[in-house]
Amino acid sequence: MSEITNGPIEADLKVDASGLKCPMPVIRAKKGITSVEVGQIVEILSTDPGSMADFKAWSRSTGHDLLSAEQDGEVFRFFIRRTK
């Protein structure tokens, strides 16, 4: 994780992967991240309990910045900045 921020994050693209199981939330995120410009932010929503670990690992392996990872009830929300 390159950066964690405490303030509100504005997403350039929102990806709703709610109801999908692994690996689909990550596949949707990959598709979303390639559709935005470098430096832009993608917000991903997921209900898959494994997505917290999946997105941390995916961000490390791709080099994209995981700005925020949070859980609100059964919903996981991630903000990822495209770096390349």
Secondary structure, 3 states (H helix, E strand, C coil): CCCCCCCCCCCCEEEEECCCCCCHHHHHHHHHHHCCCCCCEEEEEECCCCHHHHHHHHHHHHCCEEEEEEEECCEEEEEEECCC
